[in-house]
Amino acid sequence: MTGSDEVAVLVGVPQGSLISLLLLCFFIVPLYNRLRAVPGLMTVGLTDDTNLLACGTETAQCVATLKEGWAVYKTWAMTFEPAKSSLVHFCHARAGRSETARLGCDMATPQESARFPKVTLDRKLRFATHKKHVISRLHTQKFTLSYIVIKTWGLL
């Protein structure tokens, strides 16, 4: 058996267990080290949620950097969900950039904002989109708490 042969895994470890986190680290750290070698590419990740950030003065340069980082990802033994991927051109231009990026077979079209772990950023790096998201979540939590209070203490 060579290093590139596929092997069926018949057993797994429970999600959230300490061993699953340790195995994830053994798996993801070499990937992050390979991505670090791509010039102009930053990797921001929280466990299995990874973001590739390309920095440059020209949009074409950033798209080429993303393609190079994506090529490294595709060589890894992982599958990715294109629907969970998003492309945002962070710039201060009045009109947003329209350049798309073909990442493998998938075409990524620019969006106005993207959700990173714990924060939503728009293309101008303002916090208005994040603020709307937080307020929406607070309204949901307020409704849930008021429902609990009504059930336990009666009408207020």
DSSP file (Angstrom, degrees, kcal/mol; ACC not computed):
  #  RESIDUE AA STRUCTURE BP1 BP2  ACC     N-H-->O    O-->H-N    N-H-->O    O-->H-N    TCO  KAPPA ALPHA  PHI   PSI    X-CA   Y-CA   Z-CA
    1    1 A M              0   0    0      0, 0.0     2,-0.2     0, 0.0     0, 0.0   0.000 360.0 360.0 360.0 131.3    0.0    0.0    0.0
    2    2 A T    >   -     0   0    0      1,-0.1     3,-1.3     0, 0.0     0, 0.0  -0.473 360.0-100.2 -97.0 173.3    1.4    3.4   -0.9
    3    3 A G  T 3  S+     0   0    0      1,-0.2    -1,-0.1    -2,-0.2     0, 0.0   0.652 119.5  53.2 -68.5 -15.6    0.7    6.8    0.8
    4    4 A S  T 3  S+     0   0    0      2,-0.1    -1,-0.2     0, 0.0     2,-0.1   0.436  80.6 113.5-101.6   1.1   -1.8    7.8   -1.9
    5    5 A D    <   -     0   0    0     -3,-1.3     2,-0.3     1,-0.1     0, 0.0  -0.467  68.9-119.7 -72.3 142.5   -4.1    4.7   -1.7
    6    6 A E        -     0   0    0     -2,-0.1     2,-0.4     2,-0.0    -1,-0.1  -0.629  27.3-165.6 -82.3 140.8   -7.6    5.2   -0.4
    7    7 A V        -     0   0    0     -2,-0.3     2,-0.3     2,-0.0     0, 0.0  -0.995  19.5-126.3-128.6 129.8   -8.5    3.3    2.8
    8    8 A A        -     0   0    0     -2,-0.4     2,-0.7     1,-0.0    -2,-0.0  -0.592  19.5-144.9 -74.7 131.2  -12.1    2.8    4.0
    9    9 A V        +     0   0    0     -2,-0.3    -1,-0.0     1,-0.1     3,-0.0  -0.881  20.5 177.2-100.1 118.0  -12.5    3.9    7.6
   10   10 A L        +     0   0    0     -2,-0.7     2,-0.3     1,-0.0    -1,-0.1   0.602  64.2  44.5 -96.6 -13.7  -15.0    1.7    9.4
   11   11 A V        -     0   0    0      2,-0.0     2,-0.2     0, 0.0    -1,-0.0  -0.942  63.8-177.7-131.7 151.1  -14.8    3.2   12.9
   12   12 A G        -     0   0    0     -2,-0.3     8,-0.0    -3,-0.0    -2,-0.0  -0.744  25.7-108.8-134.8-175.9  -14.7    6.8   14.1
   13   13 A V        -     0   0    0     -2,-0.2     3,-0.1     4,-0.0     2,-0.0  -0.893  44.1 -93.7-116.3 150.6  -14.4    8.8   17.3
   14   14 A P    >   -     0   0    0      0, 0.0     3,-1.6     0, 0.0     6,-0.3  -0.348  43.5-108.0 -65.0 140.6  -17.2   10.8   18.9
   15   15 A Q  T 3  S+     0   0    0      1,-0.2     3,-0.1     5,-0.1    -3,-0.0  -0.477 104.8  25.8 -66.7 135.5  -17.4   14.4   17.9
   16   16 A G  T 3  S+     0   0    0      1,-0.3    -1,-0.2    -2,-0.2     2,-0.1   0.298  90.0 128.5  93.7  -9.3  -16.4   16.7   20.8
   17   17 A S  S <> S-     0   0    0     -3,-1.6     4,-1.4     1,-0.1    -1,-0.3  -0.400  70.5-116.0 -76.9 159.5  -14.1   14.1   22.4
   18   18 A L  H  > S+     0   0    0      1,-0.2     4,-2.1     2,-0.2     5,-0.2   0.861 114.5  55.7 -63.8 -35.8  -10.6   15.0   23.3
   19   19 A I  H  > S+     0   0    0      1,-0.2     4,-2.6     2,-0.2    -1,-0.2   0.857 103.3  55.0 -67.7 -33.2   -9.1   12.5   20.9
   20   20 A S  H  > S+     0   0    0     -6,-0.3     4,-2.1    -3,-0.3    -1,-0.2   0.890 108.9  48.0 -67.3 -37.1  -11.1   14.0   18.0
   21   21 A L  H  X S+     0   0    0     -4,-1.4     4,-2.1     2,-0.2    -2,-0.2   0.903 112.2  49.2 -67.0 -41.0   -9.6   17.4   18.7
   22   22 A L  H  X S+     0   0    0     -4,-2.1     4,-2.1     2,-0.2    -2,-0.2   0.916 111.7  48.4 -64.2 -43.7   -6.1   15.9   19.0
   23   23 A L  H  X S+     0   0    0     -4,-2.6     4,-1.7     1,-0.2    -1,-0.2   0.882 109.0  54.1 -64.4 -38.0   -6.5   14.0   15.7
   24   24 A L  H  X S+     0   0    0     -4,-2.1     4,-3.3     2,-0.2     5,-0.3   0.912 107.8  50.4 -61.1 -42.5   -7.8   17.2   14.0
   25   25 A C  H  X S+     0   0    0     -4,-2.1     4,-2.1     1,-0.2    -2,-0.2   0.919 109.4  50.1 -62.8 -43.8   -4.6   19.0   15.2
   26   26 A F  H  < S+     0   0    0     -4,-2.1    -1,-0.2     1,-0.2    -2,-0.2   0.836 118.3  41.0 -61.8 -31.5   -2.4   16.3   13.7
   27   27 A F  H  X S+     0   0    0     -4,-1.7     4,-0.6    -5,-0.2    -2,-0.2   0.885 120.0  39.1 -83.5 -41.4   -4.3   16.5   10.5
   28   28 A I  H  X S+     0   0    0     -4,-3.3     4,-2.5     1,-0.2     5,-0.2   0.789 101.4  67.7 -87.9 -29.7   -4.8   20.3   10.1
   29   29 A V  H  X S+     0   0    0     -4,-2.1     4,-2.2    -5,-0.3     5,-0.2   0.916 101.0  48.7 -61.8 -44.8   -1.4   21.7   11.3
   30   30 A P  H  > S+     0   0    0      0, 0.0     4,-2.0     0, 0.0    -1,-0.2   0.881 111.3  52.1 -61.7 -34.6    0.6   20.2    8.4
   31   31 A L  H  X S+     0   0    0     -4,-0.6     4,-2.3     2,-0.2    -2,-0.2   0.938 109.5  48.2 -63.3 -46.7   -2.0   21.7    6.0
   32   32 A Y  H  X S+     0   0    0     -4,-2.5     4,-1.8     1,-0.2    -1,-0.2   0.869 109.5  54.0 -62.5 -36.3   -1.7   25.2    7.6
   33   33 A N  H  X S+     0   0    0     -4,-2.2     4,-0.6     2,-0.2    -1,-0.2   0.898 109.4  47.4 -65.1 -39.7    2.1   24.8    7.3
   34   34 A R  H >< S+     0   0    0     -4,-2.0     3,-0.7     1,-0.2     4,-0.2   0.882 111.7  50.6 -67.7 -37.3    1.8   24.1    3.6
   35   35 A L  H >< S+     0   0    0     -4,-2.3     3,-1.6     1,-0.2    -2,-0.2   0.824 100.0  64.5 -69.0 -30.4   -0.5   27.1    3.2
   36   36 A R  H 3< S+     0   0    0     -4,-1.8    -1,-0.2     1,-0.3    -2,-0.2   0.768  93.2  63.5 -62.7 -25.0    1.9   29.4    5.0
   37   37 A A  T << S+     0   0    0     -3,-0.7    -1,-0.3    -4,-0.6    -2,-0.2   0.620  79.5  96.0 -76.0 -12.9    4.3   28.8    2.2
   38   38 A V  S X  S-     0   0    0     -3,-1.6     3,-1.6    -4,-0.2     2,-0.1  -0.700  82.6-124.2 -80.7 117.8    2.0   30.5   -0.3
   39   39 A P  T 3  S+     0   0    0      0, 0.0     3,-0.1     0, 0.0    -2,-0.1  -0.386  90.5  14.1 -66.5 136.1    3.1   34.2   -0.6
   40   40 A G  T 3  S+     0   0    0      1,-0.2    15,-2.6    -4,-0.1     2,-0.5   0.488 100.3 117.1  82.5   4.2    0.4   36.7    0.1
   41   41 A L  E <   -A   54   0A   0     -3,-1.6     2,-0.4    13,-0.2    -1,-0.2  -0.902  42.3-169.9-111.6 131.5   -2.0   34.1    1.7
   42   42 A M  E     -A   53   0A   0     11,-3.2    11,-3.1    -2,-0.5     2,-0.5  -0.929  10.4-149.5-115.1 143.8   -3.1   34.2    5.3
   43   43 A T  E     -A   52   0A   0     -2,-0.4     2,-0.5     9,-0.2     9,-0.2  -0.960  13.5-178.5-115.6 123.1   -5.0   31.3    6.9
   44   44 A V  E     +A   51   0A   0      7,-2.6     7,-3.3    -2,-0.5     2,-0.3  -0.985  18.0 165.7-120.0 121.8   -7.4   32.1    9.7
   45   45 A G  E     -A   50   0A   0     -2,-0.5     2,-0.4     5,-0.3     5,-0.2  -0.978  34.3-164.6-142.9 152.7   -9.1   29.0   11.2
   46   46 A L  E >  S-A   49   0A   0      3,-2.5     3,-2.3    -2,-0.3     2,-0.3  -0.920  73.6 -59.9-133.9 105.5  -11.1   27.8   14.2
   47   47 A T  T 3  S-     0   0    0     -2,-0.4    -1,-0.0     1,-0.3   -26,-0.0  -0.393 125.2  -8.7  50.2-110.8  -11.0   24.0   14.3
   48   48 A D  T 3  S+     0   0    0     -2,-0.3     2,-0.8    -3,-0.1    -1,-0.3   0.354 116.7  92.6 -97.0   8.2  -12.5   22.8   11.0
   49   49 A D  E <   +A   46   0A   0     -3,-2.3    -3,-2.5     2,-0.0     2,-0.4  -0.875  58.1 177.5-102.7 104.0  -13.6   26.3    9.9
   50   50 A T  E     -A   45   0A   0     -2,-0.8     2,-0.4    -5,-0.2    -5,-0.3  -0.887  15.5-162.7-116.0 137.9  -10.8   27.7    7.8
   51   51 A N  E     -A   44   0A   0     -7,-3.3    -7,-2.6    -2,-0.4     2,-0.6  -0.965   8.1-151.0-118.6 133.8  -10.6   31.0    5.9
   52   52 A L  E     -A   43   0A   0     -2,-0.4     2,-0.5    -9,-0.2    -9,-0.2  -0.915  14.0-169.8-102.0 124.1   -8.1   31.8    3.2
   53   53 A L  E     -A   42   0A   0    -11,-3.1   -11,-3.2    -2,-0.6     2,-0.5  -0.964   3.5-162.7-117.8 120.3   -7.3   35.6    3.0
   54   54 A A  E     -A   41   0A   0     -2,-0.5     2,-0.4   -13,-0.2   -13,-0.2  -0.879   6.6-162.0-103.4 131.4   -5.3   36.8    0.0
   55   55 A C        +     0   0    0    -15,-2.6     2,-0.3    -2,-0.5     3,-0.1  -0.921  28.2 121.3-115.4 137.4   -3.7   40.2    0.3
   56   56 A G        -     0   0    0     -2,-0.4    -2,-0.0     1,-0.1     3,-0.0  -0.972  62.8-109.7-177.4 171.1   -2.4   42.3   -2.6
   57   57 A T  S    S+     0   0    0     -2,-0.3     2,-0.4     1,-0.1    -1,-0.1   0.699 100.9  52.7 -88.4 -21.2   -2.7   45.6   -4.4
   58   58 A E  S  > S-     0   0    0      1,-0.1     4,-1.8    -3,-0.1     5,-0.1  -0.923  74.8-137.2-118.1 141.8   -4.4   44.1   -7.5
   59   59 A T  H  > S+     0   0    0     -2,-0.4     4,-2.6     1,-0.2     5,-0.2   0.891 106.1  55.6 -62.3 -40.4   -7.5   42.0   -7.6
   60   60 A A  H  > S+     0   0    0      1,-0.2     4,-2.3     2,-0.2    -1,-0.2   0.883 106.3  51.8 -61.2 -37.6   -6.0   39.6  -10.2
   61   61 A Q  H  > S+     0   0    0      2,-0.2     4,-2.1     1,-0.2    -1,-0.2   0.913 110.4  48.0 -64.6 -42.5   -3.1   39.0   -7.9
   62   62 A C  H  X S+     0   0    0     -4,-1.8     4,-2.5     2,-0.2    -2,-0.2   0.905 111.0  50.5 -65.5 -41.5   -5.4   38.2   -5.0
   63   63 A V  H  X S+     0   0    0     -4,-2.6     4,-2.3     1,-0.2    -1,-0.2   0.910 110.2  50.1 -63.3 -41.5   -7.4   35.8   -7.1
   64   64 A A  H  X S+     0   0    0     -4,-2.3     4,-2.0     2,-0.2    -1,-0.2   0.889 110.5  50.4 -63.4 -38.9   -4.2   34.1   -8.3
   65   65 A T  H  X S+     0   0    0     -4,-2.1     4,-2.4     2,-0.2    -2,-0.2   0.908 109.9  49.9 -65.0 -42.3   -3.1   33.7   -4.6
   66   66 A L  H  X S+     0   0    0     -4,-2.5     4,-2.9     1,-0.2    -2,-0.2   0.905 109.1  52.0 -62.5 -41.1   -6.5   32.2   -3.7
   67   67 A K  H  X S+     0   0    0     -4,-2.3     4,-2.1     2,-0.2    -1,-0.2   0.897 109.6  49.4 -62.4 -39.6   -6.3   29.7   -6.6
   68   68 A E  H  X S+     0   0    0     -4,-2.0     4,-1.5     2,-0.2    -2,-0.2   0.917 113.0  46.4 -66.2 -42.6   -2.8   28.7   -5.4
   69   69 A G  H  X S+     0   0    0     -4,-2.4     4,-2.0     1,-0.2    -2,-0.2   0.894 111.2  52.3 -64.5 -39.7   -4.1   28.2   -1.8
   70   70 A W  H  X S+     0   0    0     -4,-2.9     4,-2.5     1,-0.2    -2,-0.2   0.868 104.8  56.3 -63.9 -36.6   -7.1   26.3   -3.1
   71   71 A A  H  X S+     0   0    0     -4,-2.1     4,-1.0     2,-0.2    -1,-0.2   0.881 106.5  50.0 -63.2 -37.8   -4.8   24.0   -5.1
   72   72 A V  H >X S+     0   0    0     -4,-1.5     4,-0.6     1,-0.2     3,-0.5   0.920 110.6  50.6 -64.3 -43.3   -3.0   23.2   -1.8
   73   73 A Y  H >< S+     0   0    0     -4,-2.0     3,-1.5     1,-0.2     5,-0.4   0.913 106.0  54.6 -59.4 -44.1   -6.4   22.4   -0.1
   74   74 A K  H 3< S+     0   0    0     -4,-2.5    -1,-0.2     1,-0.3    -2,-0.2   0.755 101.1  59.0 -67.1 -23.0   -7.5   20.2   -2.9
   75   75 A T  H << S+     0   0    0     -4,-1.0    -1,-0.3    -3,-0.5    -2,-0.2   0.665  91.8  88.8 -77.1 -14.6   -4.3   18.0   -2.6
   76   76 A W  S << S-     0   0    0     -3,-1.5     2,-2.1    -4,-0.6    -3,-0.0  -0.474  94.9-108.9 -81.0 155.3   -5.4   17.3    1.1
   77   77 A A  S    S+     0   0    0     -2,-0.1     2,-0.3     2,-0.0    -1,-0.1  -0.352  82.6 106.2 -83.5  59.6   -7.6   14.4    1.8
   78   78 A M        -     0   0    0     -2,-2.1     2,-0.4    -5,-0.4    -2,-0.1  -0.942  60.9-136.4-134.1 155.6  -10.6   16.5    2.7
   79   79 A T        -     0   0    0     -2,-0.3     2,-0.4     2,-0.0    -2,-0.0  -0.889  20.6-154.1-109.7 148.2  -13.9   17.4    1.0
   80   80 A F        -     0   0    0     -2,-0.4     3,-0.1    -6,-0.0     5,-0.0  -0.918  14.8-129.6-124.9 147.7  -15.2   20.9    1.0
   81   81 A E    >   -     0   0    0     -2,-0.4     3,-1.6     1,-0.2     4,-0.4  -0.841  13.1-162.8 -97.4 105.4  -18.7   22.3    0.7
   82   82 A P  G >  S+     0   0    0      0, 0.0     3,-1.4     0, 0.0    -1,-0.2   0.821  88.4  63.6 -58.2 -30.7  -18.8   25.0   -2.0
   83   83 A A  G 3  S+     0   0    0      1,-0.3    -2,-0.0    -3,-0.1    -3,-0.0   0.764 101.4  51.3 -65.9 -23.3  -22.1   26.3   -0.7
   84   84 A K  G <  S+     0   0    0     -3,-1.6     2,-0.3     2,-0.0    -1,-0.3   0.469  94.5  92.6 -90.8  -2.3  -20.3   27.3    2.6
   85   85 A S    <   -     0   0    0     -3,-1.4     2,-0.3    -4,-0.4   -34,-0.0  -0.658  54.0-177.1 -91.4 147.6  -17.5   29.1    0.7
   86   86 A S        -     0   0    0     -2,-0.3     2,-0.5    22,-0.1    22,-0.1  -0.993  18.3-145.8-144.1 151.7  -17.7   32.8    0.0
   87   87 A L  B     +b  110   0B   0     22,-0.7    24,-2.7    -2,-0.3     2,-0.4  -0.975  19.6 175.2-119.3 123.7  -15.6   35.4   -1.9
   88   88 A V        -     0   0    0     -2,-0.5     2,-0.9    22,-0.2    24,-0.1  -0.996  22.5-149.0-130.0 127.1  -15.4   39.0   -0.6
   89   89 A H        -     0   0    0     -2,-0.4     2,-0.7    22,-0.4     8,-0.3  -0.841  19.2-149.6 -92.2 103.8  -13.2   41.6   -2.1
   90   90 A F        +     0   0    0     -2,-0.9     2,-0.3    34,-0.1    34,-0.2  -0.655  43.1 127.4 -77.7 112.8  -12.3   43.9    0.9
   91   91 A C        -     0   0    0     32,-1.8    -2,-0.0    -2,-0.7    34,-0.0  -0.972  63.7-123.8-158.3 165.0  -11.8   47.4   -0.5
   92   92 A H        +     0   0    0     -2,-0.3    32,-0.1    32,-0.0     4,-0.1   0.296  64.3 130.5 -98.0   8.7  -13.0   50.9    0.0
   93   93 A A        -     0   0    0      1,-0.1    -2,-0.1     2,-0.1     4,-0.1  -0.293  65.0-126.5 -63.2 147.0  -14.2   51.4   -3.6
   94   94 A R  S    S+     0   0    0      1,-0.1     2,-0.4     2,-0.1    -1,-0.1   0.945 100.2  43.5 -60.8 -49.0  -17.7   52.8   -3.9
   95   95 A A  S    S-     0   0    0      1,-0.1    -2,-0.1    -3,-0.0     3,-0.1  -0.823  97.7-115.9 -97.2 137.3  -18.8   50.0   -6.2
   96   96 A G        -     0   0    0     -2,-0.4     2,-0.1     1,-0.1    -6,-0.1  -0.246  34.2 -95.3 -68.4 158.7  -17.7   46.5   -5.2
   97   97 A R        -     0   0    0     -8,-0.3    -8,-0.2     1,-0.1    -1,-0.1  -0.454  28.0-161.8 -72.1 146.8  -15.3   44.4   -7.3
   98   98 A S        +     0   0    0     -2,-0.1     2,-0.1    -3,-0.1    -1,-0.1   0.390  43.5 127.9-112.5   2.0  -17.0   42.0   -9.6
   99   99 A E        -     0   0    0     10,-0.1     2,-0.2     1,-0.1    -2,-0.1  -0.388  44.9-152.5 -65.3 132.3  -14.1   39.6  -10.4
  100  100 A T        -     0   0    0     -2,-0.1     2,-0.4     9,-0.1     9,-0.2  -0.517   1.8-141.0 -96.6 169.1  -14.9   36.0   -9.8
  101  101 A A  E     -C  108   0C   0      7,-2.2     7,-3.4    -2,-0.2     2,-0.8  -0.992   4.3-144.8-135.2 127.5  -12.6   33.2   -8.9
  102  102 A R  E     -C  107   0C   0     -2,-0.4     2,-0.8     5,-0.2     5,-0.2  -0.830  17.5-173.2 -91.5 113.4  -12.7   29.6  -10.3
  103  103 A L  E >   -C  106   0C   0      3,-2.6     3,-1.6    -2,-0.8     2,-0.4  -0.866  63.2 -54.1-109.4  97.0  -11.6   27.4   -7.4
  104  104 A G  T 3  S-     0   0    0     -2,-0.8   -33,-0.0     1,-0.3   -34,-0.0  -0.604 120.5 -20.8  70.3-125.4  -11.4   23.9   -8.9
  105  105 A C  T 3  S+     0   0    0     -2,-0.4     2,-0.3    -3,-0.1    -1,-0.3   0.559 123.4  88.3 -89.3 -10.3  -14.7   23.2  -10.6
  106  106 A D  E <   -C  103   0C   0     -3,-1.6    -3,-2.6     2,-0.0     2,-0.6  -0.691  67.6-142.8 -97.8 142.6  -16.6   25.8   -8.6
  107  107 A M  E     -C  102   0C   0     -2,-0.3     2,-0.6    -5,-0.2    -5,-0.2  -0.905  12.6-154.3-102.7 122.1  -17.0   29.4   -9.5
  108  108 A A  E     -C  101   0C   0     -7,-3.4    -7,-2.2    -2,-0.6   -22,-0.1  -0.860   9.4-162.3 -97.7 121.5  -16.9   31.8   -6.5
  109  109 A T        -     0   0    0     -2,-0.6   -22,-0.7    -9,-0.2    -9,-0.1  -0.800  29.2 -97.2-102.7 146.5  -18.8   35.0   -7.1
  110  110 A P  B     -b   87   0B   0      0, 0.0     2,-0.3     0, 0.0   -22,-0.2  -0.288  39.0-165.5 -65.2 143.4  -18.2   38.1   -4.9
  111  111 A Q        -     0   0    0    -24,-2.7   -22,-0.4     1,-0.1     3,-0.1  -0.830  28.6-121.8-122.5 163.5  -20.5   38.8   -2.0
  112  112 A E  S    S+     0   0    0     -2,-0.3    11,-2.1     1,-0.1     2,-0.3   0.783  91.1   7.0 -76.5 -27.8  -21.0   41.9    0.1
  113  113 A S  E     -D  122   0D   0      9,-0.3     2,-0.3    10,-0.1     9,-0.2  -0.966  60.3-156.0-150.7 164.3  -20.2   40.2    3.4
  114  114 A A  E     -D  121   0D   0      7,-2.3     7,-2.4    -2,-0.3     2,-0.7  -0.991  21.4-122.5-144.3 150.1  -19.0   37.0    4.8
  115  115 A R  E     -D  120   0D   0     -2,-0.3     5,-0.2     5,-0.2   -29,-0.0  -0.850  29.8-179.1 -97.1 116.3  -19.3   35.3    8.2
  116  116 A F  E >   -D  119   0D   0      3,-3.0     3,-1.4    -2,-0.7     2,-0.3  -0.570  54.6 -59.3 -98.5 170.6  -16.0   34.5    9.9
  117  117 A P  T 3  S-     0   0    0      0, 0.0    -1,-0.1     0, 0.0     3,-0.0  -0.379 122.0 -14.8 -56.1 115.0  -15.9   32.7   13.2
  118  118 A K  T 3  S+     0   0    0     -2,-0.3     2,-0.3     1,-0.0    -3,-0.0   0.391 127.8  70.4  74.6   0.5  -17.9   35.0   15.6
  119  119 A V  E <   -D  116   0D   0     -3,-1.4    -3,-3.0     2,-0.0     2,-0.5  -0.998  63.2-145.8-148.5 144.4  -17.9   38.1   13.3
  120  120 A T  E     -D  115   0D   0     -2,-0.3    10,-0.5    -5,-0.2     2,-0.4  -0.946  21.8-166.5-108.3 124.4  -19.6   39.2   10.1
  121  121 A L  E     -D  114   0D   0     -7,-2.4    -7,-2.3    -2,-0.5     2,-0.2  -0.920   6.6-151.7-114.5 135.0  -17.4   41.4    7.9
  122  122 A D  E >   -D  113   0D   0      4,-0.9     3,-2.0    -2,-0.4    -9,-0.3  -0.508  38.5 -95.6 -95.2 173.6  -18.6   43.5    4.9
  123  123 A R  T 3  S+     0   0    0    -11,-2.1   -32,-1.8     1,-0.3   -10,-0.1   0.708 125.2  49.0 -66.7 -20.2  -16.5   44.4    2.0
  124  124 A K  T 3  S-     0   0    0    -12,-0.2    -1,-0.3   -34,-0.2     3,-0.1   0.321 112.6-117.9 -97.6   7.7  -15.6   47.9    3.4
  125  125 A L    <   +     0   0    0     -3,-2.0     2,-0.3     1,-0.2    -2,-0.1   0.859  65.4 143.8  57.1  40.1  -14.7   46.3    6.8
  126  126 A R        -     0   0    0      1,-0.0    -4,-0.9     0, 0.0     3,-0.3  -0.697  54.0-133.2 -99.1 160.5  -17.4   48.2    8.6
  127  127 A F  S  > S+     0   0    0     -2,-0.3     4,-2.7     1,-0.2     5,-0.2   0.245  78.6 102.2-100.2  13.7  -19.3   46.6   11.5
  128  128 A A  H  > S+     0   0    0      2,-0.2     4,-2.2     1,-0.2    -1,-0.2   0.915  85.1  46.2 -63.0 -43.3  -22.8   47.6   10.3
  129  129 A T  H  > S+     0   0    0     -3,-0.3     4,-2.0     2,-0.2    -1,-0.2   0.907 113.9  48.3 -65.8 -42.0  -23.5   44.1    9.0
  130  130 A H  H  > S+     0   0    0    -10,-0.5     4,-2.6    -4,-0.3    -2,-0.2   0.909 109.7  53.1 -63.9 -41.6  -22.1   42.4   12.1
  131  131 A K  H  X S+     0   0    0     -4,-2.7     4,-2.7     1,-0.2     5,-0.2   0.919 108.5  49.7 -60.3 -44.9  -24.2   44.8   14.3
  132  132 A K  H  X S+     0   0    0     -4,-2.2     4,-2.3     1,-0.2    -1,-0.2   0.910 111.5  49.6 -59.6 -42.5  -27.4   43.8   12.4
  133  133 A H  H  X S+     0   0    0     -4,-2.0     4,-2.1     2,-0.2    -2,-0.2   0.915 112.3  46.6 -63.4 -44.1  -26.6   40.1   12.9
  134  134 A V  H  X S+     0   0    0     -4,-2.6     4,-2.5     2,-0.2    -2,-0.2   0.912 112.0  50.4 -66.2 -42.8  -26.0   40.5   16.6
  135  135 A I  H  X S+     0   0    0     -4,-2.7     4,-2.2     1,-0.2    -1,-0.2   0.900 109.4  52.0 -62.5 -40.2  -29.2   42.6   17.1
  136  136 A S  H  X S+     0   0    0     -4,-2.3     4,-1.8    -5,-0.2    -1,-0.2   0.920 111.2  46.6 -61.7 -43.6  -31.1   39.9   15.3
  137  137 A R  H  X S+     0   0    0     -4,-2.1     4,-2.4     1,-0.2    -2,-0.2   0.884 110.2  53.6 -66.1 -37.7  -29.7   37.2   17.5
  138  138 A L  H  X S+     0   0    0     -4,-2.5     4,-2.7     2,-0.2    -2,-0.2   0.889 106.7  51.8 -64.6 -38.7  -30.4   39.3   20.6
  139  139 A H  H  X S+     0   0    0     -4,-2.2     4,-2.3     2,-0.2    -1,-0.2   0.907 110.1  49.4 -63.2 -40.9  -34.1   39.7   19.6
  140  140 A T  H  X S+     0   0    0     -4,-1.8     4,-2.2     2,-0.2    -2,-0.2   0.920 113.2  45.9 -63.7 -43.9  -34.3   35.9   19.2
  141  141 A Q  H  X S+     0   0    0     -4,-2.4     4,-2.8     2,-0.2    -2,-0.2   0.884 110.8  53.5 -66.7 -38.3  -32.7   35.4   22.7
  142  142 A K  H  X S+     0   0    0     -4,-2.7     4,-2.5     2,-0.2    -2,-0.2   0.918 109.7  48.3 -61.5 -43.6  -35.0   38.0   24.2
  143  143 A F  H  X S+     0   0    0     -4,-2.3     4,-2.0     2,-0.2    -2,-0.2   0.918 112.2  49.0 -61.8 -44.1  -38.1   36.2   22.8
  144  144 A T  H  X S+     0   0    0     -4,-2.2     4,-2.0     2,-0.2    -2,-0.2   0.921 112.6  47.1 -63.3 -44.9  -36.8   32.9   24.1
  145  145 A L  H  X S+     0   0    0     -4,-2.8     4,-2.5     1,-0.2    -2,-0.2   0.904 111.4  50.3 -65.0 -41.3  -36.1   34.3   27.6
  146  146 A S  H  X S+     0   0    0     -4,-2.5     4,-2.4     1,-0.2    -1,-0.2   0.871 109.0  52.9 -65.7 -34.2  -39.5   36.1   27.8
  147  147 A Y  H  X S+     0   0    0     -4,-2.0     4,-1.9     2,-0.2    -1,-0.2   0.906 110.1  47.7 -64.6 -42.0  -41.2   32.8   26.8
  148  148 A I  H  X S+     0   0    0     -4,-2.0     4,-1.9     2,-0.2    -2,-0.2   0.913 111.9  50.0 -64.5 -42.7  -39.4   31.0   29.6
  149  149 A V  H  X S+     0   0    0     -4,-2.5     4,-3.3     1,-0.2     5,-0.5   0.913 109.6  50.4 -64.0 -43.2  -40.3   33.7   32.1
  150  150 A I  H  X S+     0   0    0     -4,-2.4     4,-1.3     1,-0.2    -1,-0.2   0.896 110.8  50.3 -62.2 -39.5  -44.0   33.6   31.1
  151  151 A K  H  < S+     0   0    0     -4,-1.9    -1,-0.2    -5,-0.2    -2,-0.2   0.857 121.6  32.0 -67.0 -35.3  -44.0   29.8   31.5
  152  152 A T  H  < S+     0   0    0     -4,-1.9    -2,-0.2     2,-0.1    -3,-0.2   0.821 133.2  24.3 -95.1 -32.5  -42.5   29.9   35.0
  153  153 A W  H  < S-     0   0    0     -4,-3.3    -3,-0.2     1,-0.3    -2,-0.2   0.409 100.3-125.4-114.7   0.3  -43.8   33.1   36.6
  154  154 A G     <  -     0   0    0     -4,-1.3    -1,-0.3    -5,-0.5    -2,-0.1  -0.318  59.7 -18.4  82.2-172.2  -46.9   33.8   34.7
  155  155 A L              0   0    0      1,-0.1    -5,-0.0    -4,-0.1    -4,-0.0  -0.417 360.0 360.0 -70.2 141.5  -47.7   37.0   32.8
  156  156 A L              0   0    0     -2,-0.1    -1,-0.1     0, 0.0    -2,-0.0   0.416 360.0 360.0 -95.9 360.0  -45.7   40.1   33.7
